[in-house]
Amino acid sequence: MHYHVRLPLARPVDNSMGEKKRRLAAQRDGQAQPDNRVLARAFEALKAGDRVRAGASFETLLANLPADAGSLNAIGALGLRLADPARALAPLVRAVGVNPRDPSIRCNLAMAYRGLGQPELAIAELEAALALDPLLAEAHSNLGILLLGRGRPAAAEASFLRALAISRDYPFALFGLGGAKCAQGREAEGCADFERALVLDPSFHEARYDLSRARSALVAKLERDGASSNSPEVVANADAALESIVVALQVSRENPAYWAQFEHCVKDFDLRYPVDSRVRDLLFRALGHSAVDPARLVRPIISLFATRPDAVELRAWLQGASDAIDRASIAPSVQRVLGDALLQRLLEAVPVPGFFIERLLACARAALLREISGVLEAMFLGVGTARREQGFEHASSQEPGLPLAAIVAMAHQCFSAEYVHDESAREAAEVTLLREAIAAARTSGAPVPLHWYAVYACYRPLHTLDDAEAIAAVLANTRLSSLATRQIDEPREEQRLRGTIAALTDVVGEVSAAVRNQYEENPYPRWVRMERDVAPTSCARFLRSLFPEADLAGIPDGPARILVAGCGTGRQPIGTARRFPDSSVLAVDLSLTSLAYAARKTRELQVRNVEYRQADLLALGALAERFDLVECTGVLHHLADPVAGLRVLRSLARPGGVIRVGLYSEMARRFVVRAREFIAERGFAPTPAGIRACRAAILAQTDDPLLSRAALQPDFYSLSGCRDLIFHVQEERFTLPRIAAILGELELEFLGFEWPVDSDTPERYRARYPDDRAQTSLAQWHEFEQSRPDTFALMYQFWVRV
């Protein structure tokens, strides 16, 4: 088990500064007067859970506001209970004007300001309320939450302690105190406070969530300090983090932040069979949740299946360690493993890297194809049309060797991997026979067994069948509908979209043409899902969160014009468009096939602020438009002249604008260099057959650690991924001293590196170079990389300003 998380813990979790018994005492003081029947009915409706009736009463009250402060306060409190702070504001402001010395009114007004995103005004009202009545424990606690959200954890801690001095057993104040301590790096103390809060209120799921995050932070801190990932303290905290978020999700499954934390907790676990049924259920649900990247769940799910007794038996058979086991005896184990709904859902959701799954699917599909071929050979050899039609009728009643749901999941996985699996000459002939049989059955009007389509889809896309559009219509209302969508409808839609994407520039030079051809043949990456819960923000706010030490004056705090140069199949521009929803994105790429894929996914996800154009980055300098933000990740190192490409990007950024750059590291790509040498030595061609042969040869080189490392990369397990990883027509790698020289030559200001949210690298760097608070010394980062060569395994991903 290996685990890393770096997450801020200062997070208000309740839009109303507390719920249930944690609400402001001031709100109770503001209940309707006995003679105010409308107010009384509204609060009675709320108590009964009838928000519609309460809302109607609120509308009536707003239309004719009373004059007395108590009734105005009650109306405002009603609006807050209805989660309508905008309209609760007016009666509360008027109430303060009538009676400025009533602390309950000021507390409710603070709640309204907080709900409207005006924390400083909320803080001012709570401080005024506490000046009038210093014994309001809930006001102290809510002030602490606001201070914590404003990045003032020490002041927040003092507020929570005041609340606890007034009310010792106050769970919400203990919860806030834990968050304040964690924000100051005192996670162990914070965990103790969260646990005290949970003793007082076991249903306090927000505390369980933050306890999970605190335990995760402790794991990361222990590992930074040199603890082994298998040390008892690390394991205990990682297990506690997972248990806390599992319990939180049992109580509240609606919060996407909880699902994201579950992903963070479990993604680096090696689970062992059997696993807690709660964890298994959450893994299944998480695969379909919009806040979760299913690729991050591959390790725990595959490790779980790999430790099943039947899977252990299968692994030995697939590796040839047990010659005594024949195919018939292993069939029940194959059925149990591939028949599992959790594994099926994973296979449908994301490409699954790893030798075990690849070999299992290859053997299972071959067995299924052999079953069908045996039937087809009997039907097509020396029989008449009538006998053949009878054979079709008989074949449709036969059950395949695996459940249909399992075959469908296998077909999704094979399609996602672009059929990278080994295929014998016999299988190729049998697939051709199956295709002919499907065509013959359709011509004669005989029913085609559904599993024939599914098995064919394990070898070739369904859109390669004759009359594929009609087949999609036939399959639309069957258990193969998802296959028809992905393998027929979506490719057809991409073909249509190609004609709608205009060219912005010509292609410049032989290298650009070769790169375009590669991605026309193998668009990369082919992706199915991405997380949807991206917090919307502005460019300025986002960059301030990344680089709090930088002077970012002039970066737009509102709508921005953004260029994504080299957008590939759309993950990057879609993510950018979601993060900055008020901005507009122009996304360009050499490959029309990649652009069509991106356009389809953009429509599917209903993202409306991206436009796509075909263009060569090196020719974009002719554009007259200038951009606030330019993104170019993983592209420059595939150009004939990367420095010339960066110079073009610089010219496209307005003065003071920013550029996001991603470049390969020479040090981190040592295994790629070795793989490319191996390919050149053996003469493997960048064709499907050549890539399959190369992969088999690399897997056989068990005594070469660098080649073995290539086989550990997720991209190794798909055709386009493997081609992009080690067969690319053009790749240049960089060092940090060279990058520093290039930035100096182009007069670009280095703002800093961007890291995944769960990376502990910034903390490790800070511990080694505490004087570089902004973390912008490329010379020191070069020293750091020398000592930790895989620091930039993904890329050097950094931001510069013009």
N, C-alpha and C positions, 0 to 999 in steps of 0.2 A: 504494500500500500504506500502510495506516495501522494502528497497533498500540498497544494500551495494556494493561498487566498490572501489578497490584500484588498480589504474593503473598509471604507469609512463607516463608523458606527453612529455618528451624530445624525439621526434621522427621525424627525417627528413622524409617528406612524398613524396618527389619528386626526382626521380633518376637523374635528370639533374639540380639540384639546382634551380628549378623554371621552370615554363612553361609559354607559351603564353607571356604576357607582362612582366613576371617576369624573363625573361632570362637575362643573362649578357649583359650589353652594349658592353662588349668586343667582344662578339660573332658577334654583328652587325658590329663592326669595321673590323672583319676578313672576310668579304664577298669577293667573287672572284673579281679579277681585270678585267676591261672591256675586255682586250685582251685574257683572259683565258677562252676560250669557253666551255671547259669541266666543269670547276667549275661553270660557269654561268648556264649551262644547269642543273647541279646537284641541285643548289639552286632553280631554276625555277621549277624543278620536285618536290622538297620538298614542295614548296609553293602550288603546284597543288595537293598535297597529293599522288604523285606517288613515293612511297618509293622504288619500284623495280628499276625504271629507275635511281633514285638518287643513289641507291646502286651499280648499274653497273658503273656509273661514278666514284664513290668512288674507286672501284676496279681498274679502269684505272689509276686514279691519284696515287694510292699507288704503282703501278708498275713502275712509273717514277717520283719520287719526285723532285720538283723544288728546286732551291737553295735559293730563296728569302724568307725572314721571313714572309711577308704578305701572300703569297700563301700557305706556309706551315701551317700557323695559320688557314687559311680558310679551308684547307683540314682536319686539326684536328677538327675544329668546325663542319664540315660536318659529320665526324665520330661520334661526340658526338650527333648530331641531329639524327643520325641513331642508337643510343643506342649501339655503338660499341666502348667503351672506350679503349679496349685492343689494337685495331689497330689505334685508334686516337692518342695513346700515342707517337708513333715514330715520326710522323711529328711535333708534338708539342714540344717534347724534342729537335729536331733538330732546330726548330724555335727559342727556347730560346737560343740555342747555337749561332745562327746567330745574334739575337738581344735581349740580356738579359735585356734591359731596357724598353721593351714594356710591360706595365702592362696587356694589353688584352691577350697577349700570356700566361702569367703566370696564369691569371684567367682561361683560357681554360684548361691549364695543370692541374690546381687544380681540375677542373671538371673531368678530366680523372682519376686522382689519386683517387678521391672519388668514381667514378664508379667502380674502381678496388679494393675497400675495403682497401685503404691505406690513412686513414684520416689524419695522422700526416704529410705526405708529402703534402697533399692537403692544410692543414693549413699553412705549411711553404710557399707554393707558393702564397697563398692569402695574407699572411703578407708581402711577398716581393712585390707583386703588389701594396699593399696599401702604402708601403714605397715610391714607385715611384709616386703614385697618390692617395693621401688620400681622394679624393672626389668621389671615386667610391662607391656609395651607395649600389649597388647590391653586390659588393665584401664584404663590411662590413656585409651585411645581410647573405650572404652565409658563411662567416667565423663564424658568430653567430650560424648558423645551425650545422656546424661541431663541434664547441666547445660544443654545447648542447648535441650532440651525444656522445661526449667524457666525459660526466659527469662533465662539467665545466659551470654550469648555470649562475653564477655571471659574468664570463668573457663573456659569450654569451650575457647576457643582455646588457653589455657595448657596444658590437659590434652593436646590434640592435639599441640602442639609437644613436650611431654615424650615422648609416644609416638614421635614422629618422631626425637627425639634418640637414642632407644634403637634404633629400627628405621627407618632412613632411607627405605627403599623399601616403605612400608606403605600400600597403596592406601586402606584403610578410614580410616586416620588423616588422609590427605590429603583424602579425601571430607568427613570431619567438619570439618577445618580450613576447607575452602571454605565449608561451611554456616555456620560461626561468623563468618567474615569477611562473608559476605552479610548475615547478621542484624545486623551493625553498619554496613551501608551501604557496604561495600567490595566491590561485586559484581565489579569487574574483577579484583581479586586473587583472589576466590573462584573465578572462571572458570579462572584459571591453575592453581589447586590441583585443581579437578575434571579438567582436561585432563591434568595430571601423573598423577593416579590412573588415568585411562583409558589412558595409555601403558603403565602397569604391568599393567593388567588390562582389556583391551578389552571383556570381557563384563560389566563392572560397570555394569549398566543403571540402577541407582539413581543413580550419578554422572552418567550421561547425562541422567536426568530432572532432577536439580537443576541441572545445567549449562544445560539449556533454560530453567528458571525464572530463573536468574541472568541469562542473556542477555535474557530478556523484561523483567526489572527494569531492565537497562541501557537498553533501548529507551525505557521509560517515563521514566527519569531524563533521558535525552538530550532527549526531547520536552518535558519540563517546563522544561528549561533553554533552550528555544527552538529546538532543532534541527528542521529540516523532516522530515516523515515520509518524504520521498524522498532525504534526505541520505545519502551513502555509508555513514557510520558507523551510522545507524539501520537502513538496509537490510541491512548486513552482519550486525548483531547479530540482527535479526529472522529473517533466513535461517538463521543459525547456531542460533537457538532452535528453529526448525522442524526442521532437520536432526537436532539432538540427540534430540528427542522421537520423530522418525520411526525413528531407529536403536534407541532404547529399546524401542519397540513391536515392532520386528522380533524383539527378544530375548525380551520378556515382554509378552504381550497380555492377561494376566489382571488386571492392576492397574487399577482404575477411575480412580485418580489420574492415571495416564499418559494415559488417554483424555481426561480433563478438561483436562490440559495441552495435548494436541494441539488440542482445541477452542480454547483460549485463544490458541495460537500462530497458528492458521490462520484464525480467524474474521474478521479484518480484512484478509486478503490479497486482492489482486486477482490471481488466477492467470491465466496465459496458456497457451493451447493450443500445443503439447502439454505436459502436465505429467508430472513424474516418476511412473512407474507405481506406486511405493510410496505416494506421496501420494494418488493416485487410489484405490488399494485401501483405504487407511485412511479416506478420506472416505466410501467406500461402507459400510465396516464401522461407522464412527462414527455414521452415520445411524440405526443400529439398536441402539446401545449405550446402556445405562441411565444412564451418567454424563454423557451429552452431550445438550444441548438442540439438536435439529435446526434450529431457527430460526437459530442462530448459524452454521450452515454454509451458509446461503443465499448470502451474498456470495461466498465462494470458489468454490462450485460454479457459480453463475450466471455469474460473471466468466469461469470456465473455458470454459463453453459459448458465451458471447457472442463469444469470440475464435476459435472454430473457423471455418475458411473458409466452410463451408456455412451456419453461423449468421450470419456477417457478410453473406452474400448474402441470407439471409432477412430480416435486420433492415432492409436497404435496401429490400427489397420491401414489408415491412410498413409502413414509413414513407413509402411512395410515392415514394421517391427514384429508382426505376428502373422506369418504366412499360413498358419493353420486355420485362420478365420476366413471362410469363404463369403461370397457376396450374399448368398441366401441367408446365412446365419446372422449376418450383420443387418439385414433389412429391418427387423423390428426396432433396432436402435436408431436407425436412420429415420424411421417413421415417428418415433417418440421425440427425437430432437427437433426435426424439421416441422413436426406437427405442433410445436409449442407456440401459442399465440404471441408471447412476448418476443421470441426470436423472429417470428413472421413480421411483426410490426416494425422491428428494427431493420430487417432486410428491405422492407418497402420504403422506409423513411430516408435512408442514407447509405452511400457506398460503405461497405464494411471491409476494412483492410485486414489482412492476416491469412496465413497459409491454410489454417484449419478450415475456415469457412469456405475459402476458394476451392480447396480440394473436395470438401464435402459436397458443395453444389455441383462441381464438375462430375463427380461420380454419380450423384443422385440423378442429374439430368440425363447422363448417359444410360443409366438403367431404365429410366422412363422411356427414352427414345427407343431403346432396344425392345421394350414391351410392345410399343406401337408398331415398330418395324416388323416384328414377327407376325403381327396381324396383317399388315399391309402386304408382305411378301406372299402370304397365303391367298390374299384377295386378288393380287394382280398377276400371279403366275398361272397362265393357262386357264383362266375362267372367263365365262361370258359376262355380258353386261348385267343380266338378271342376277347371276350369282354374286357379282360384285356389289350390286345394290343391296342384296341380302346381307352381304358382308358389312356394308356401312351400317345397316340397321343393327346388326349384331354388335359391332364395335361401339355404337353409341350406348349400349346397355352395359358395357364392361366398365368396371371401376379401375382407375389407375392404381399404381403401387403406393402412391402418396395421396393424402387428402388434397382436394383441389385448392384449398386456401394456401397450402404449403407450396404447391407448384406455382401459384400466382405470385407469392412472395419471392420465390426463387427467380421467376422471370423478371420481376422488378429489379432485383439485385443484379442479375446478369446484364440487363439493359443499362443500369446505372454505371456498371463497370465497363460498358461498351464491349462486352463479350471478350474480355481479356483472357478468359480461361482457356486452357489447352483443349484442342479439338483434334481428334484423330481423323484420318482419311475415311475410315468406316463411318464415323459420326457425320461427316460432311455429306457422304452419299445418302445416309439415312435421312438427314434433314431435307435433302432434295426430294427424296421419295415422299416424305411427309407433306412437303409443299404441293407436290403433284397430286397427292391423294386428297388434300383439302380442296384443290381446284376441281378435281373430278367429282367429288361429292357435291360441291356447290352447283356444278354444271348439270348434274343429274337430278338435283333437287333433294338429294338425300341429306339427312341431318349430319352435321359435323360434330363429333363429340367435343365438348368444351375443353377437355384436357388436351386435345390435339393442338388447339390454338395456344394453350398455355405452355405446352412443351416446346412448340415451335418458337414461342416468344423467349424461351430460355436460350435459344441459339441465334435467332435473327429477329430484328424488329418486325412487328406485325405489319407495318406499312410497306414491307417488301413483298407481301402477298398480293396476288392478283385481285383487283377490285376491292382494295383495302377500305375505301370509304364505305362501301356497302357492308363490309364485315363489321366496321365500327358501329354501324346502325344496328346490326344483328346483336352485337355484344353489349350494347348500351344498357340493357335491362337485365343483364346476367351478372354472375359473380366475377366475370372478367371485365366489367365496365371500367375499372381503374386502369387495367392494361390497355384497353382500347383508347382511353384518353391519352395516356402517356406515349404509347407507341404508334398511334395513328393520328388522332386529332391534333395533338400538340405539334408534331413534326409538320403536319399539313398547315397549321396556323403559322409556323415559322416560315415555311415556304412562301405563304401569302405575304407575310410582313416584309420579306426581303425587298419586294417591289415598292414598298412605301418609304424606304430609308434612302434619303438623298445623299449623294457624294459631295463632300465639302472641299476635298482636295484630290489631286492625283497621287499615285504611289511613287515615291522617290527612291530610285536605286534598287539594285539587285537584292540587298539584304532585306529591305522592307518587303519586296515582292515574295521572297522566300518565307519570311515570317508570316505574311498574310496567307500564303498557301498552306502553311502548317496549321494555322487556326481555322482555315476553311475546312480542312479535312478533320481536324480534331479540336473543336472549340473547347476551351478550358476556362474554368471548371464547369462540368455539367452538374448542376446542383438542383435539389428538389425543394428544400425548405431553408429558411433562415429565421432567426428570432425576429418577432414583430414588435416587441415592446421596447422600442428605442425611445428614450426620453427626449422629447422635442426641445430644442434650445436654439440659440443664435450662434453665429460663428465666434463672436467675441466671448460669450459666456463659456462656450466649449473650450476655446483656447486658454481662457483664464483658468479653467479647471485643470488643464494639462500642464500649464506653465505659469503658476501663480507668481513667480519671481520676475516674469518678463514684463516689459513695458509694451502694452498692446494698444496704445492709443491709435485711433484711426481704423481699427478693425470694426466692421459694421456690427452694431448690436441689434440690427433688424434684418430685413431681407437682404440677401447677398446674391450676386451672380457668380456661379461656380462652373468651372470646367473640369471634367474628368477626362484626362488624356490617356487613352488605352484602357477602355472600360471593360473589355472582355465580355463575359456572359451576364453582366449586370449586377452582381452582388455589391460591388463598390458604389456605383451611382445610386442604386436603390437605398442602400444604407445611408448614404449621404443625404439623399432627398428626404428620408424619414427623419433624420436627425435635425435637419434644417428645413422644416416644412414650409416656411414662409419664403424660402429662397427658390431660385430656378437653376436647374442643372443642365448644361450641355455636355453630353457624353459622346465621345468619338472613339473609333477603333478601326484598324485596318480590315478586319474580317467581317464580311457581311453576314456570314453564318453565325458568328458570335453576337453580332448586333441584333439579329432576328431573335435569337434565344433570349437576349436581354429584354427586348421589346415585349416579347410574350410574357415573361415573368413580371415585367413592370405592369402590364395590363392585368395579369392574374392577381397581383397584390394591390391593385387599385392605387398605384402611386402615379400622381398626375403632374408632378413638377419636374419631369425629366424629358428631354428630347434627345434623339439619337441621330448621329450622322456618321457616314463613313469618311475617314480621313487618315492621312499619314502625319504623325506628330511633327516630323521634320519639315513638313510643308505648311504647318499652321501659322508660321510667322507672317503670312500674308493677311491673316485676319485683322480687321480693323478694331474689333471689339476687345475690351480689356476686362479682366475678371478680378473680383475680390479674393477669390480662393481658387487655386489650381491644385488638383490632385493627380499624381502620376506615380502609382505604386506598382512595382514589378514590371516596368515597361522599359525604362531607359537602358537597362543592362542588356536588352535585346536589340538595341539600335546599332547601326554601323558606327556611329559616333555619339556615345552617350552625352559627352560634354556639349556637343552642338545641340542635342535635344534639350538639355537643361537650359541652354542659352535661349532657345525658342520659348520655353515655358516662362522664363524670366521676362521676356518681352511681352508676354500675354498677360502678366499680372500687373495690375495698376500700381502706381507708387504707394508703398506702404502695405500692399497686399501680401498674402502668404501662399507658400507652395508646400504641399505635402509630398515627400519623395520616399520611394522604397527601392533599395539597391541590394544586390546580393553581396554577402561577405565572403571574401577569399578564404578566411580562416574557417568559417562555419560550413563552407561547401566543399571541404576536402574530399568527402565521400563522393560527391558529384564529379569532381575532377577525375578521381580514380575510375568511376563508372564510365565516364566518357573515354578514357584511355582504353578500358577493357572493350568497349564497343568498337573502337577503331582497330584494336588488335585482332578482334574476331570477325570484323566486317559485317556486323548486324545492320540491316537496313531499317529505316524508320517507317516500316510498313506494319500492319497488324501481325503478319507472320514473323517478321524480323523482331518485333517487340516481344512477342510471345517466346521466341527462341532465346532472346537475350535474357528475359526474366528467368527462364528455366536454368540457363547457364549461371546466372548470378546466384540463384538459390542453391546451386550445387557447389559453389565456392565457399564452403564453410570455414576454410582456414584463412580467409582474407577479411579482416575486420571492417575495412572501409566498404567493401562490396556488401558485406552482411548488413552494414548500417543502411545502405541504399534500400535493401529489402525490408527495412523496418519503417520506411516512410509511407504514410497513407497513400500518397500519389502513385506508389509502385503498383497499387492494386486496381488501377483502371487504365484503359488504353490511352486516353488523352492525358491523364495525369502522368503516366510513365514517360510518355513522349515529351511532355513539358519538363519533367524532372531531369532526365538524363539524355534525351535525344534531341534537345532543342537545336534548331539550325544556327542560332546565334546566342552566345552567352558570354558576358564579361562580368568579372567579379572585382570587388573593390576592397581597399583597406581604409581605415579611418584617416591616416595621414594624407592619403590621396584625396579623400573627400574634403578634408580641411583645405587642401590646396585649391581644389576646384571652386569651393565656396568663396575663398579669398579672391580668386581670379575673376569670378562673376559678381563680386561685391554683394554676396547674399549673407544675411545675418542668421546664424544658427540659433534657433529657439529651443531645441531639445528633441529628445527621442520620445516617441509614443509607444506605450507598452500595453499589453493586455491587462484588463482590470485585475486579474489574479496573479500577475507577475510580481515576484519579490525582488527583481533586479534593482529598482530604484533604491530600496532600503539597503541592499548589499553595497551598492555604490556609495550611498550616503555614509554608511559606517566606515568605509575605507577612505573617502575623501570628504570629510565633514565641512571643509572650507568652501567647497564648490556647491553652494546652496541651490543655484539654478541648474546644476548638473549640465553645464554647457561646455566643459573643457574636453575637446575632442582628443587632446594629447593624453589626458587622464583616462578617458574612456578606452583609448588604445591600450594603455597599460592594463586596464581592467579586463579587456578582451583577451590579452595575451595570457592572463592567468586563468580565464574562464572561456576557452575557445568557442563554446557553443552558445555564448550570450546572445548572439544575433542569428540564431538558427533559422528563424523565419525570414529576416531581412534586416538591414539597417532601415528602419522606418522613422523618419524625422521630418521636422517642419523648419522652414526658413522664411525669412521676410525680405522683401525687395527693398 
